[in-house]
Amino acid sequence: MHNIKTILWLALLTIFIVFYSSLMYGQDPIVFEQISTKDGLPNGTINSIFRDSHGFMWFGTDDGLCKYDGYNFKIYKTDNLSIQNPQIHSIVEDSYGHIWIGTSFGLYIYDPNIDRIVPYSAFSYLEFKNKYVVTTINCLLFDSNNYLWVGSHTGIIRIKIRNSDIQNIKSEDVEDFNINSDDPFKLSDNNIYSIYEDTQHQIWISSNSNYLDRYNYQENRIVQQKLKYLISKNRITQT
């Protein structure tokens, strides 16, 4: 009886392997195409890749930003000729189609009216804008609640995007998270590497600490969760 069961299992396994292999064989092969500076990339070091709602691919490099339509690259340079092009660390799009760019020179935004990227500090009327958005931006997240999370080495700011008029974002729409806060539920460290939203709409924050921070909208607080295993010198970076 044991031998019969063994033979039946082996027969079923063989049928499954043959059937699965035939399905895989019938599919089109995956083709990889390499894109380099020879094709128009401004730099060979790619820090961020993003596909926007129009299907354009955006590449953040160590020497600026570029947009790819599948055939050609459009390179975006800074308007400030006194400085080099910024390193692009992160690219996101909000629900109104604005492209936000986190750079080594602060928070930038793509202005489709002039087809340029401009510093948000020059685009916004926020009185305290220079304090928050001219520092190096490590990561960005636009979450399902219409908040833009901006992570830097000085903590996080969270901006509520209420409508398409981002020039008139009010000071009450901006919240600051950092380790120096009086709130007992605060960040474990100010040097932020990555911000991620899970399927439960919780916000996970990695930083230069032994903790992984989690923000819950229902509780409106940050919970620090100690990492059992340290990964790459405590650093969990954006993928």
C-alpha positions in Angstrom: 0.0 0.0 0.0 2.9 2.4 0.9 4.5 1.7 -2.5 1.3 2.4 -4.4 0.9 5.8 -2.6 4.4 6.6 -3.4 3.9 5.8 -7.0 0.7 7.9 -7.2 2.4 10.9 -5.6 5.3 10.7 -8.0 2.9 10.4 -10.9 1.0 13.5 -9.8 4.2 15.4 -9.3 5.5 14.4 -12.7 2.2 15.6 -14.3 2.3 18.9 -12.5 5.9 19.5 -13.5 5.2 18.7 -17.2 2.0 20.9 -17.2 3.7 23.8 -15.4 6.7 23.6 -17.8 4.5 23.6 -20.8 2.8 26.8 -19.5 6.1 28.5 -18.9 7.4 27.4 -22.3 4.4 28.9 -24.0 5.0 32.3 -22.5 7.0 35.0 -24.2 10.5 35.3 -22.9 11.5 38.2 -20.6 13.7 40.6 -22.5 16.0 43.0 -20.6 17.3 46.1 -22.2 20.2 48.1 -20.7 19.9 51.9 -20.7 23.1 53.9 -20.0 24.6 57.3 -20.4 25.1 56.4 -24.1 21.3 56.5 -24.4 21.0 59.9 -22.7 21.1 59.3 -19.0 22.9 62.3 -17.3 24.7 60.0 -14.9 25.3 56.3 -14.4 24.4 56.3 -10.7 20.6 55.8 -10.4 19.1 56.6 -6.9 15.4 56.6 -7.7 13.1 55.3 -10.5 9.5 56.3 -10.7 6.6 55.8 -13.3 4.1 58.6 -13.3 0.4 58.6 -14.0 1.0 59.4 -17.7 3.4 56.5 -18.2 6.6 58.5 -18.2 9.6 57.1 -16.4 11.6 59.4 -14.2 15.2 58.6 -13.2 16.9 60.3 -10.3 20.7 60.3 -10.7 23.8 61.8 -9.0 23.7 64.5 -11.6 20.1 65.6 -11.8 16.7 64.4 -13.0 15.6 63.0 -16.4 12.3 61.9 -17.9 12.1 59.0 -20.4 9.2 58.4 -22.8 10.4 55.1 -24.0 12.4 56.6 -26.8 14.2 59.8 -25.6 15.4 61.4 -22.4 14.6 64.9 -21.2 17.2 66.1 -18.8 16.2 68.7 -16.1 18.9 71.0 -14.9 18.7 73.4 -11.9 18.2 77.1 -12.8 20.9 78.1 -10.3 24.1 78.2 -12.3 26.2 78.8 -9.2 25.7 75.2 -8.0 26.0 71.8 -9.6 23.0 69.8 -10.4 21.5 68.1 -7.3 21.6 64.5 -6.5 18.1 63.1 -6.8 17.2 60.8 -4.0 13.4 60.2 -4.3 10.5 60.9 -6.7 6.8 60.7 -6.0 3.5 61.9 -7.5 0.6 63.2 -5.6 -3.1 62.6 -6.4 -3.2 65.9 -8.4 -0.4 65.0 -10.7 2.4 67.0 -9.1 5.8 65.4 -9.3 7.8 66.0 -6.1 11.5 65.5 -6.0 13.7 65.0 -3.0 17.3 66.2 -3.7 20.6 67.0 -2.0 19.5 70.7 -2.2 16.1 70.3 -0.7 12.5 69.6 -1.9 11.8 70.4 -5.6 8.7 70.2 -7.7 8.2 69.7 -11.4 6.3 72.7 -12.9 4.6 71.5 -16.1 3.7 75.0 -17.1 7.4 75.8 -17.7 8.6 72.2 -18.0 11.2 72.7 -15.3 12.0 71.6 -11.8 12.0 74.4 -9.2 12.8 74.5 -5.5 9.6 74.3 -3.5 11.0 77.1 -1.3 10.6 79.4 -4.3 7.2 77.9 -5.3 5.5 78.1 -1.9 4.3 80.9 0.3 5.0 79.1 3.6 6.7 81.6 5.9 8.9 78.9 7.5 9.6 77.1 4.2 13.4 77.6 4.3 13.7 75.8 7.6 12.1 72.6 6.3 12.6 72.2 2.6 16.1 73.4 1.7 18.0 70.6 3.6 19.0 67.3 2.0 15.9 65.2 1.4 16.6 61.4 1.8 13.1 60.0 0.9 9.5 60.9 0.0 6.2 59.2 0.4 2.7 60.3 -0.8 0.3 58.2 1.2 -3.3 57.1 0.7 -4.5 59.9 3.0 -3.1 62.7 0.7 -0.2 63.4 2.9 3.3 64.0 1.5 6.0 62.7 3.9 9.4 64.3 3.6 12.3 62.6 5.3 15.7 64.2 5.8 18.6 64.2 8.3 16.6 66.6 10.5 13.5 64.5 10.9 10.2 64.4 8.9 7.7 67.0 7.8 4.2 65.9 6.7 2.3 68.1 4.3 -1.4 67.8 3.7 -2.2 68.1 0.0 -5.8 69.3 0.1 -6.2 70.4 -3.6 -4.2 71.2 -6.7 -3.2 74.6 -5.5 0.0 73.7 -3.8 1.3 77.2 -3.7 -1.2 78.1 -1.0 -0.5 75.3 1.4 -1.1 76.7 4.9 1.2 76.4 7.9 -1.5 74.3 9.7 -1.2 71.7 6.9 2.4 71.0 7.8 3.4 68.9 10.8 6.9 68.3 12.1 8.2 65.0 13.5 11.6 64.7 15.2 13.4 63.3 18.1 13.5 66.6 19.9 9.7 66.8 20.1 8.0 67.0 23.5 5.6 64.3 22.3 6.4 61.0 24.1 5.5 59.2 20.9 8.3 60.6 18.7 10.9 59.5 16.2 13.7 57.3 17.5 16.2 59.3 15.3 16.2 62.3 13.1 18.3 60.8 10.2 15.5 59.3 8.1 16.4 56.7 5.4 13.1 55.4 4.2 9.3 55.9 4.6 6.8 53.2 3.6 3.0 52.7 3.8 1.7 49.1 4.2 -1.6 47.6 3.2 -3.1 48.6 6.6 -2.2 52.2 5.9 0.4 52.3 8.6 3.5 54.3 8.0 6.9 52.7 8.6 10.0 54.8 9.1 13.6 53.6 9.1 16.3 55.8 10.5 19.8 55.7 12.0 18.7 53.9 15.1 18.1 50.4 16.5 14.3 51.0 16.1 11.8 50.8 13.3 9.2 53.5 13.8 5.5 52.9 13.0 2.9 55.7 12.7 -0.8 54.7 13.0 -3.4 57.2 11.8 -6.1 55.9 14.1 -3.9 56.3 17.2 -2.2 59.4 15.7 1.1 58.5 17.3 4.5 56.9 16.6 5.5 53.6 18.1 9.1 52.6 18.3 9.8 49.0 17.6 13.2 47.6 18.5 14.9 45.7 15.7 15.8 42.2 16.8 18.4 41.8 14.0 20.4 44.8 12.9 20.6 45.1 9.1 23.6 46.8 7.4 24.6 49.0 10.4 20.9 49.7 11.3 20.2 51.2 7.9 17.1 50.1 6.0 17.0 52.1 2.8 14.4 52.8 0.3 13.9 50.3 -2.6 
